[in-house]
Amino acid sequence: MSALPLKALPIDQLRQRSSTKWRTHDADVLPLFVAETDFPLAPAISAVLARAVELGDTGYTPPQPGIREAYTAFAQRRFGWTVDPDRIRTTCDVMMGVVEVLRQVIKPGDRVITNPPVYPPFDMCIVEAGGVVDRVPLIDNGTGWELDLAGIEASFAAGARSILLCNPHNPTGTVHSRESLAALAEIAERFGATVVSDEIHSPSTQPGVTFTPFISASDAAARVGYVITSASKAFNLAGLKCALIITASDGPTQIVADLPPEVEWRTGLFGALAAVAAFAPESDEWLDSLLAALDENRRLLGELLEEHLPGARYRMPDAGFLAWVDLSALGWGDDPAERILTEAKVAFNQGPNFGPEGNGHVRINFGCSPEVLREAVERAGALLAK
Ligand SMILES: Cc1ncc(COP(=O)(O)O)c(C=O)c1O
């Protein structure tokens, strides 16, 4: 693996950005909350976007922008996963893909399982699709988190019709094992239910960790599953609007083919251009460098917490740039991020937003420079002396 150093942009440049991360809080706040990263774009992405701006190429996305071919090759190279290009469609973003697929596979009022603590918009998307959230929390097995397969089975037995899986999981960074995914598929199939798998963080799975796309976990998984993914997290393209919906057997493929044409029309042209460039082999080196930078930061975070916030409980994530940190031992109440924001001027995500399992927790975005990460933890740690 190449590990050319990838450095985050200097903070004065970042503060000129106009995205949510940089425009939500005052300039004295260090933002380590929303899932945007602070690195320069991969060169191939900058080039394709600059050319589009030069040409005024800002119209609608064509029917075949090249994403199918680019993603199929990427999935083969990075995950050893063979995807049928004819079973890929696009839409504007992952959560919209989730809503549109759920609308097809559930009826209004049906229950959809989530595994909290989990990315807060999951609940809203289930409700938007007409469903009712059915919470089956992840199990903390002492060394990591895993799906509560018995709890999920009980929920399906009691009538839940689908599960909205997060793989890799936000906020814990858990990459679910092939065995647990295959077991989930078997259970879902037995109850005639479906599995909608949000795999947006998969491109940033760390080397040495095996990411299993849900629909590749077993034949049953291919029959019951839908994968929704994007280049947008690893490559920081959330504002450009492009996500992929992928299936692996005829039933789900037909359901996706029957989605209203508008679902695909909502794909942003800049998102499509950037995704093709992100998934191209020429961006592999940048992605490897990103993973190396994130690997350093996830280790550094452990050291910083030990030094400045003793009592914090943290497990290094296997994917992504988000860390789930339990601060309950510090006695800062259910929502430590609130105090850290007001008194230390550091914005972490508030744990309780991820479900009651998140009480006492914060989510830290370490997709930044080591310097920013250090300052953020030092500022929070200084509260202990107060
Ligand atoms: C697990 C997960 N799914 C979806 C999203 C949002 O994706 P999109 O902007 O493509 O809807 C995020 C953003 O952080 C995420 O972490």
The ligand as an ORCA input file, in Angstrom:
! r2SCAN-3c Opt
* xyz 0 1
  C     -24.028      5.932      7.901
  C     -24.342      7.145      7.099
  N     -25.291      7.077      6.164
  C     -25.621      8.136      5.409
  C     -24.979      9.343      5.576
  C     -25.422     10.511      4.749
  O     -25.195     10.226      3.412
  P     -25.844     11.087      2.286
  O     -25.380     12.482      2.485
  O     -25.330     10.465      1.026
  O     -27.322     10.929      2.426
  C     -23.977      9.462      6.526
  C     -23.308     10.749      6.722
  O     -22.480     10.924      7.563
  C     -23.650      8.338      7.296
  O     -22.673      8.379      8.218
*
